[in-house]
Amino acid sequence: MTPLVIGVHPNENMMRDDNPHVPWSPQEIAEDVAACAAAGASVVHYHARMPDGAPDHRPEGYRETARLIRERCDVLLAPSLANGPGFSVEQRLAPALAAKPEFLTMDMGCAIMDLWDPHRQQFSSADKVFVNSTETHRALFACARREGFTPWLASFNVSWTRTIAAHLAAGEVLGPAVLQFVLGGPEFPAAHPATSAGLRAHVEFLPERENLAWIVSAHRADVLETAEEVIRLGGHIAIGVGDFAHAARGFPTNAELVEHVVAVAKQVGREVATTDQARQILLERSSIHAGGR
Protein backbone atom coordinates (compact mmCIF):
# COMPACT_ATOMS: atom_id res chain seq x y z
CA MET A 1 0.00 0.00 0.00
CA THR A 2 1.12 3.57 -0.63
CA PRO A 3 2.96 4.99 2.43
CA LEU A 4 0.85 7.07 4.81
CA VAL A 5 1.23 10.85 4.55
CA ILE A 6 0.78 12.59 7.90
CA GLY A 7 -0.25 16.24 7.85
CA VAL A 8 -0.30 18.57 10.83
CA HIS A 9 -2.68 21.43 11.70
CA PRO A 10 -0.62 23.18 14.39
CA ASN A 11 -2.90 26.08 15.18
CA GLU A 12 -5.86 26.90 12.88
CA ASN A 13 -7.55 29.82 14.71
CA MET A 14 -7.52 28.04 18.07
CA MET A 15 -6.73 29.93 21.25
CA ARG A 16 -4.85 28.43 24.23
CA ASP A 17 -7.77 28.19 26.65
CA ASP A 18 -8.02 24.42 26.22
CA ASN A 19 -4.55 23.37 25.08
CA PRO A 20 -1.55 25.60 25.95
CA HIS A 21 0.57 24.06 23.15
CA VAL A 22 -1.07 25.99 20.28
CA PRO A 23 1.77 27.86 18.51
CA TRP A 24 1.16 31.47 17.47
CA SER A 25 4.29 33.37 16.48
CA PRO A 26 6.27 32.44 13.34
CA GLN A 27 9.09 31.17 15.58
CA GLU A 28 6.72 29.03 17.66
CA ILE A 29 5.02 27.60 14.57
CA ALA A 30 8.35 26.78 12.92
CA GLU A 31 9.74 25.05 16.01
CA ASP A 32 6.50 23.12 16.47
CA VAL A 33 6.44 22.01 12.82
CA ALA A 34 10.08 20.92 12.98
CA ALA A 35 9.24 18.70 15.96
CA CYS A 36 6.28 17.26 14.03
CA ALA A 37 8.51 16.57 11.02
CA ALA A 38 10.95 14.70 13.26
CA ALA A 39 8.01 12.65 14.58
CA GLY A 40 6.76 11.69 11.11
CA ALA A 41 4.73 14.56 9.58
CA SER A 42 5.46 15.65 6.01
CA VAL A 43 2.82 18.35 5.32
CA VAL A 44 1.73 21.39 7.33
CA HIS A 45 -1.38 23.55 7.08
CA TYR A 46 -0.81 26.65 9.21
CA HIS A 47 -2.47 29.98 9.97
CA ALA A 48 -0.23 32.98 10.65
CA ARG A 49 -1.07 34.49 14.04
CA MET A 50 -0.38 37.69 15.95
CA PRO A 51 1.41 37.67 19.34
CA ASP A 52 -1.97 37.67 21.14
CA GLY A 53 -3.29 34.83 19.00
CA ALA A 54 -5.39 36.97 16.67
CA PRO A 55 -5.33 36.06 12.96
CA ASP A 56 -2.45 37.63 11.02
CA HIS A 57 -3.66 38.13 7.47
CA ARG A 58 -0.56 40.04 6.37
CA PRO A 59 1.55 38.48 3.62
CA GLU A 60 4.59 39.26 5.77
CA GLY A 61 3.35 36.96 8.53
CA TYR A 62 2.89 34.04 6.16
CA ARG A 63 6.19 34.69 4.39
CA GLU A 64 8.15 34.81 7.65
CA THR A 65 6.48 31.68 9.00
CA ALA A 66 7.24 29.79 5.78
CA ARG A 67 10.85 30.96 5.84
CA LEU A 68 11.41 29.81 9.41
CA ILE A 69 9.75 26.44 8.77
CA ARG A 70 11.94 25.83 5.73
CA GLU A 71 15.06 26.73 7.71
CA ARG A 72 14.29 23.89 10.11
CA CYS A 73 12.77 21.09 8.01
CA ASP A 74 11.63 20.08 4.54
CA VAL A 75 7.88 19.58 5.05
CA LEU A 76 5.47 20.53 2.29
CA LEU A 77 3.48 23.72 2.88
CA ALA A 78 -0.29 24.13 2.52
CA PRO A 79 -0.99 27.41 4.36
CA SER A 80 -4.46 28.79 4.87
CA LEU A 81 -5.85 31.55 2.71
CA ALA A 82 -6.66 34.81 4.48
CA ASN A 83 -10.37 34.22 5.03
CA GLY A 84 -11.30 37.50 6.67
CA PRO A 85 -14.89 38.81 6.50
CA GLY A 86 -15.54 40.50 3.19
CA PHE A 87 -12.06 39.77 1.80
CA SER A 88 -11.68 39.79 -1.97
CA VAL A 89 -10.09 36.86 -3.77
CA GLU A 90 -6.90 38.90 -4.12
CA GLN A 91 -6.82 39.61 -0.36
CA ARG A 92 -7.42 35.94 0.42
CA LEU A 93 -4.63 34.86 -1.93
CA ALA A 94 -1.96 37.38 -0.94
CA PRO A 95 -0.59 35.48 2.11
CA ALA A 96 -0.37 32.16 0.26
CA LEU A 97 1.41 33.78 -2.66
CA ALA A 98 3.90 35.31 -0.22
CA ALA A 99 4.59 31.92 1.39
CA LYS A 100 5.30 30.25 -1.99
CA PRO A 101 3.85 26.91 -0.89
CA GLU A 102 3.51 23.61 -2.69
CA PHE A 103 -0.28 23.60 -2.28
CA LEU A 104 -3.05 26.17 -2.67
CA THR A 105 -5.79 25.42 -0.14
CA MET A 106 -9.39 25.92 -1.22
CA ASP A 107 -12.64 25.48 0.71
CA MET A 108 -15.01 24.04 -1.84
CA GLY A 109 -18.41 25.18 -0.62
CA CYS A 110 -20.48 27.39 1.65
CA ALA A 111 -21.36 26.67 5.27
CA ILE A 112 -22.87 28.02 8.47
CA MET A 113 -19.83 28.16 10.74
CA ASP A 114 -21.56 28.86 14.07
CA LEU A 115 -20.45 26.40 16.73
CA TRP A 116 -23.03 24.34 18.63
CA ASP A 117 -22.85 23.95 22.41
CA PRO A 118 -24.14 20.42 23.09
CA HIS A 119 -24.32 21.05 26.84
CA ARG A 120 -26.39 24.24 26.69
CA GLN A 121 -28.21 23.02 23.57
CA GLN A 122 -27.72 26.28 21.70
CA PHE A 123 -25.45 27.92 19.16
CA SER A 124 -22.58 30.09 20.43
CA SER A 125 -23.16 32.63 17.64
CA ALA A 126 -25.73 33.23 14.93
CA ASP A 127 -24.07 35.07 12.04
CA LYS A 128 -20.95 33.17 10.88
CA VAL A 129 -21.35 32.18 7.24
CA PHE A 130 -18.50 31.00 4.99
CA VAL A 131 -19.16 31.86 1.34
CA ASN A 132 -17.21 30.40 -1.59
CA SER A 133 -18.84 30.97 -4.96
CA THR A 134 -18.16 29.17 -8.22
CA GLU A 135 -16.59 32.39 -9.44
CA THR A 136 -14.23 32.33 -6.45
CA HIS A 137 -13.36 28.68 -7.09
CA ARG A 138 -12.55 29.42 -10.72
CA ALA A 139 -10.28 32.30 -9.70
CA LEU A 140 -8.45 30.07 -7.22
CA PHE A 141 -8.02 27.27 -9.75
CA ALA A 142 -6.69 29.80 -12.27
CA CYS A 143 -4.18 31.02 -9.67
CA ALA A 144 -3.06 27.44 -8.96
CA ARG A 145 -2.47 26.81 -12.66
CA ARG A 146 -0.68 30.13 -13.14
CA GLU A 147 1.58 29.80 -10.10
CA GLY A 148 2.18 26.05 -10.36
CA PHE A 149 0.46 25.21 -7.03
CA THR A 150 -1.20 21.84 -6.50
CA PRO A 151 -4.85 22.36 -5.42
CA TRP A 152 -5.66 21.22 -1.88
CA LEU A 153 -9.44 20.90 -1.89
CA ALA A 154 -11.28 20.84 1.44
CA SER A 155 -14.72 19.21 1.66
CA PHE A 156 -17.04 19.41 4.67
CA ASN A 157 -19.80 17.29 3.13
CA VAL A 158 -21.00 15.47 0.02
CA SER A 159 -22.25 18.63 -1.70
CA TRP A 160 -18.73 20.07 -1.50
CA THR A 161 -17.24 16.85 -2.87
CA ARG A 162 -19.70 16.88 -5.77
CA THR A 163 -18.63 20.46 -6.47
CA ILE A 164 -15.00 19.29 -6.52
CA ALA A 165 -15.92 16.50 -8.95
CA ALA A 166 -17.64 19.04 -11.21
CA HIS A 167 -14.57 21.30 -11.29
CA LEU A 168 -12.36 18.31 -12.04
CA ALA A 169 -14.67 17.28 -14.88
CA ALA A 170 -14.59 20.86 -16.21
CA GLY A 171 -10.79 20.62 -16.55
CA GLU A 172 -9.94 23.17 -13.86
CA VAL A 173 -7.14 20.90 -12.55
CA LEU A 174 -4.55 19.84 -15.11
CA GLY A 175 -2.38 17.72 -12.81
CA PRO A 176 -2.51 16.20 -9.32
CA ALA A 177 -4.79 17.41 -6.54
CA VAL A 178 -5.44 16.58 -2.89
CA LEU A 179 -8.95 16.17 -1.48
CA GLN A 180 -9.24 16.79 2.26
CA PHE A 181 -12.29 15.29 3.92
CA VAL A 182 -13.07 17.36 7.02
CA LEU A 183 -15.02 15.56 9.74
CA GLY A 184 -16.73 17.50 12.53
CA GLY A 185 -17.32 16.94 16.21
CA PRO A 186 -20.58 17.78 18.04
CA GLU A 187 -19.62 21.47 18.13
CA PHE A 188 -19.09 21.67 14.36
CA PRO A 189 -22.30 20.55 12.58
CA ALA A 190 -21.18 22.01 9.22
CA ALA A 191 -19.16 18.87 8.49
CA HIS A 192 -19.96 15.17 8.36
CA PRO A 193 -19.74 13.69 11.88
CA ALA A 194 -16.37 12.34 12.98
CA THR A 195 -17.57 8.75 12.96
CA SER A 196 -17.15 5.73 10.74
CA ALA A 197 -20.50 6.56 9.12
CA GLY A 198 -19.43 10.15 8.47
CA LEU A 199 -16.14 8.99 6.97
CA ARG A 200 -17.81 6.37 4.78
CA ALA A 201 -20.30 8.94 3.49
CA HIS A 202 -17.38 11.09 2.36
CA VAL A 203 -15.44 8.25 0.76
CA GLU A 204 -18.55 7.00 -1.05
CA PHE A 205 -18.42 10.14 -3.20
CA LEU A 206 -14.65 10.24 -3.77
CA PRO A 207 -14.18 11.25 -7.44
CA GLU A 208 -12.57 8.61 -9.63
CA ARG A 209 -9.33 10.25 -10.67
CA GLU A 210 -5.93 8.59 -10.73
CA ASN A 211 -3.90 11.56 -9.48
CA LEU A 212 -6.23 12.54 -6.62
CA ALA A 213 -4.96 11.72 -3.12
CA TRP A 214 -7.28 12.03 -0.11
CA ILE A 215 -6.56 12.98 3.46
CA VAL A 216 -8.84 13.14 6.52
CA SER A 217 -8.93 15.64 9.38
CA ALA A 218 -11.45 16.26 12.15
CA HIS A 219 -12.40 19.70 13.48
CA ARG A 220 -13.57 19.79 17.09
CA ALA A 221 -13.16 16.01 17.21
CA ASP A 222 -10.47 13.36 17.65
CA VAL A 223 -9.40 12.16 14.20
CA LEU A 224 -7.56 9.29 15.89
CA GLU A 225 -10.92 7.62 16.50
CA THR A 226 -11.26 7.01 12.75
CA ALA A 227 -7.53 6.84 11.95
CA GLU A 228 -7.28 3.05 11.69
CA GLU A 229 -10.16 2.92 9.21
CA VAL A 230 -8.70 5.78 7.13
CA ILE A 231 -5.32 4.07 7.03
CA ARG A 232 -6.81 0.72 6.01
CA LEU A 233 -8.86 2.38 3.25
CA GLY A 234 -5.73 3.95 1.76
CA GLY A 235 -6.31 7.54 2.87
CA HIS A 236 -3.94 9.87 4.69
CA ILE A 237 -4.28 11.66 8.06
CA ALA A 238 -4.04 15.29 9.20
CA ILE A 239 -4.01 16.03 12.93
CA GLY A 240 -3.24 18.88 15.30
CA VAL A 241 -4.21 20.86 18.38
CA GLY A 242 -5.48 23.53 16.00
CA ASP A 243 -8.45 21.25 15.38
CA PHE A 244 -8.96 19.67 18.78
CA ALA A 245 -7.49 20.09 22.27
CA HIS A 246 -7.32 16.30 22.94
CA ALA A 247 -8.07 16.71 26.65
CA ALA A 248 -8.67 12.97 27.06
CA ARG A 249 -5.09 12.39 25.86
CA GLY A 250 -3.64 14.85 28.39
CA PHE A 251 -3.43 17.97 26.18
CA PRO A 252 -0.57 16.71 24.01
CA THR A 253 1.72 18.67 21.72
CA ASN A 254 1.35 18.43 17.96
CA ALA A 255 4.45 16.23 17.76
CA GLU A 256 2.95 13.84 20.30
CA LEU A 257 -0.21 13.63 18.20
CA VAL A 258 1.86 12.79 15.13
CA GLU A 259 3.51 10.03 17.17
CA HIS A 260 0.03 8.62 17.91
CA VAL A 261 -0.74 8.45 14.18
CA VAL A 262 2.61 6.75 13.52
CA ALA A 263 1.76 4.18 16.18
CA VAL A 264 -1.63 3.44 14.58
CA ALA A 265 0.02 3.09 11.16
CA LYS A 266 2.56 0.67 12.61
CA GLN A 267 -0.21 -1.37 14.21
CA VAL A 268 -2.06 -1.55 10.87
CA GLY A 269 1.15 -2.39 9.02
CA ARG A 270 1.35 0.66 6.78
CA GLU A 271 4.63 2.54 6.35
CA VAL A 272 4.80 6.28 7.06
CA ALA A 273 5.85 8.48 4.14
CA THR A 274 9.00 10.54 4.20
CA THR A 275 8.73 14.05 2.80
CA ASP A 276 10.24 12.85 -0.48
CA GLN A 277 7.64 10.11 -0.67
CA ALA A 278 4.87 12.56 0.26
CA ARG A 279 6.04 14.77 -2.58
CA GLN A 280 5.62 11.85 -4.99
CA ILE A 281 2.26 10.80 -3.56
CA LEU A 282 0.66 14.25 -3.38
CA LEU A 283 2.45 16.25 -6.06
CA GLU A 284 3.37 13.61 -8.63
CA ARG A 285 1.03 10.73 -7.72
CA SER A 286 3.67 8.16 -8.50
CA SER A 287 2.84 4.62 -7.48
CA ILE A 288 5.34 3.91 -4.71
CA HIS A 289 5.53 1.22 -2.09
CA ALA A 290 8.85 2.04 -0.45
CA GLY A 291 9.60 1.81 3.24
CA GLY A 292 8.99 4.53 5.82
CA ARG A 293 11.36 6.88 7.60
Residue pairs with C-beta under 8 A, 6 or more apart in sequence:
1 234
1 270
1 289
2 234
2 273
2 281
2 287
2 288
2 289
3 270
3 271
3 272
3 273
3 274
3 277
3 278
3 281
3 288
3 289
3 290
3 291
3 292
4 231
4 236
4 237
4 261
4 265
4 270
4 271
4 272
4 273
5 42
5 43
5 213
5 215
5 236
5 237
5 273
5 277
5 278
5 281
5 282
6 40
6 41
6 42
6 43
6 236
6 237
6 238
6 239
6 258
6 261
6 262
6 272
6 273
7 41
7 42
7 43
7 44
7 45
7 78
7 215
7 217
7 236
7 237
7 238
7 239
8 33
8 36
8 41
8 43
8 44
8 45
8 238
8 239
8 240
8 254
8 257
8 258
9 44
9 45
9 46
9 217
9 238
9 239
9 240
9 241
9 242
9 243
10 22
10 23
10 29
10 32
10 33
10 36
10 44
10 46
10 240
10 241
10 242
10 254
11 22
11 23
11 24
11 29
11 46
11 47
11 49
11 240
11 241
11 242
12 47
12 80
12 219
12 240
12 242
12 243
13 47
13 55
13 242
14 22
14 241
14 242
14 243
14 245
15 22
15 53
16 22
16 53
18 245
18 247
18 251
19 241
19 245
19 246
19 247
19 251
20 251
21 32
21 241
21 251
21 252
21 253
21 254
22 53
22 241
22 242
23 29
23 31
23 32
23 49
23 254
24 49
24 50
24 51
24 52
24 53
25 49
25 51
26 48
26 61
26 64
26 65
26 67
26 68
27 68
29 46
29 48
29 49
29 65
29 68
29 69
30 65
30 68
30 69
30 71
30 72
31 72
32 253
32 254
32 255
33 41
33 44
33 46
33 69
33 72
33 73
33 75
33 254
34 69
34 72
34 73
35 253
35 254
35 255
36 44
36 75
36 254
36 255
36 258
37 72
37 73
37 74
37 75
37 275
38 73
38 255
39 255
39 256
39 258
39 259
39 262
40 258
40 259
40 261
40 262
40 272
40 293
41 75
41 258
42 75
42 76
42 273
42 274
42 275
42 277
42 278
43 75
43 76
43 77
43 78
43 103
43 238
43 278
43 282
44 69
44 75
44 76
44 77
44 78
45 78
45 79
45 80
45 105
45 152
45 238
46 65
46 69
46 77
46 79
46 80
47 55
47 56
47 79
47 80
47 242
48 55
48 56
48 57
48 58
48 61
48 62
48 64
48 65
48 79
48 95
49 55
49 56
49 61
50 56
50 61
55 82
55 84
56 62
57 82
57 84
57 87
57 91
57 95
58 95
59 94
59 95
59 97
59 98
60 98
61 95
62 79
62 95
62 96
62 98
62 99
63 95
63 98
63 99
65 79
65 99
66 77
66 79
66 98
66 99
66 100
66 101
69 75
69 77
70 77
73 275
74 275
75 275
76 101
76 102
76 103
76 275
76 278
76 279
76 282
76 283
77 99
77 101
77 102
77 103
78 101
78 102
78 103
78 105
78 152
78 178
79 95
79 96
79 99
79 101
79 105
80 95
80 96
80 105
81 92
81 93
81 95
81 96
81 105
81 106
82 91
82 92
82 93
82 94
82 95
82 96
83 92
83 107
83 130
84 91
84 92
89 136
89 139
89 140
93 140
93 143
96 104
96 105
96 149
97 143
97 147
101 149
102 149
102 150
102 279
102 282
102 283
103 149
103 150
103 151
103 152
103 178
103 282
104 140
104 143
104 144
104 147
104 149
104 150
104 151
104 152
105 152
105 154
106 132
106 137
106 140
106 141
106 151
106 152
106 153
106 154
107 130
107 132
107 154
107 156
107 160
108 132
108 137
108 153
108 154
108 155
108 160
108 161
108 163
108 164
108 167
109 132
109 155
109 156
109 157
109 159
109 160
109 163
110 129
110 130
110 131
110 132
111 129
111 130
111 156
111 190
111 191
112 128
112 129
112 130
112 189
112 190
113 128
113 129
113 130
113 190
114 123
114 124
114 125
114 126
114 127
114 128
115 123
115 124
115 125
115 187
115 188
115 220
116 122
116 123
116 124
116 186
116 187
116 188
116 189
117 123
117 124
117 187
118 186
118 187
130 190
137 163
137 167
137 172
138 172
140 151
141 151
141 167
141 172
141 173
143 149
144 150
144 151
144 173
145 174
150 175
150 176
150 177
150 178
150 282
150 283
151 173
151 177
151 178
152 177
152 178
152 180
153 164
153 177
153 178
153 179
153 180
154 160
154 180
154 182
155 161
155 164
155 179
155 180
155 181
155 182
155 202
156 182
156 184
156 190
156 191
156 192
157 190
157 191
157 192
157 202
158 192
158 201
158 202
158 204
158 205
161 179
161 181
161 202
161 205
161 206
161 207
162 205
164 179
164 207
165 205
165 207
167 173
168 177
168 207
168 209
168 212
175 211
176 211
176 212
176 213
176 282
176 283
176 284
176 285
177 209
177 211
177 212
177 213
178 212
178 213
178 214
178 215
178 282
179 206
179 207
179 212
179 213
179 214
179 215
180 214
180 215
180 216
180 217
180 238
181 192
181 199
181 202
181 203
181 214
181 215
181 216
181 217
181 235
182 191
182 192
182 217
182 218
182 219
183 191
183 192
183 193
183 194
183 195
183 198
183 199
183 202
183 216
183 217
183 218
183 219
183 221
183 223
183 226
184 190
184 191
184 192
184 193
184 194
184 198
184 218
184 219
184 220
184 221
185 193
185 194
185 218
185 219
185 220
185 221
185 222
185 244
186 220
186 221
187 220
188 219
188 220
188 221
191 198
191 219
192 198
192 199
192 201
192 202
193 221
194 218
194 221
194 222
194 223
194 225
194 226
195 225
195 226
196 226
196 229
199 216
199 226
199 229
199 230
202 216
203 214
203 233
203 235
206 212
206 214
210 285
211 285
212 285
213 236
213 281
213 282
213 285
214 235
214 236
215 235
215 236
215 237
215 238
216 223
216 226
216 230
216 235
216 236
216 237
216 238
217 223
217 237
217 238
217 239
217 243
218 225
218 226
218 243
218 244
219 243
219 244
220 243
220 244
221 243
221 244
222 244
222 246
222 248
222 249
223 230
223 237
223 238
223 239
223 243
223 244
224 239
224 257
224 260
224 261
224 264
227 237
227 261
227 264
228 264
228 267
228 268
230 236
230 237
231 237
231 264
231 265
231 268
231 270
232 268
232 270
236 281
237 261
239 254
239 257
239 258
239 260
239 261
240 254
240 257
241 251
241 252
241 253
241 254
241 257
245 251
246 252
246 257
249 256
249 257
249 260
252 260
262 272
265 271
265 272
271 290
271 291
271 292
272 292
272 293
273 281
273 292
274 292
274 293
277 288
277 290
280 286
280 288
281 288
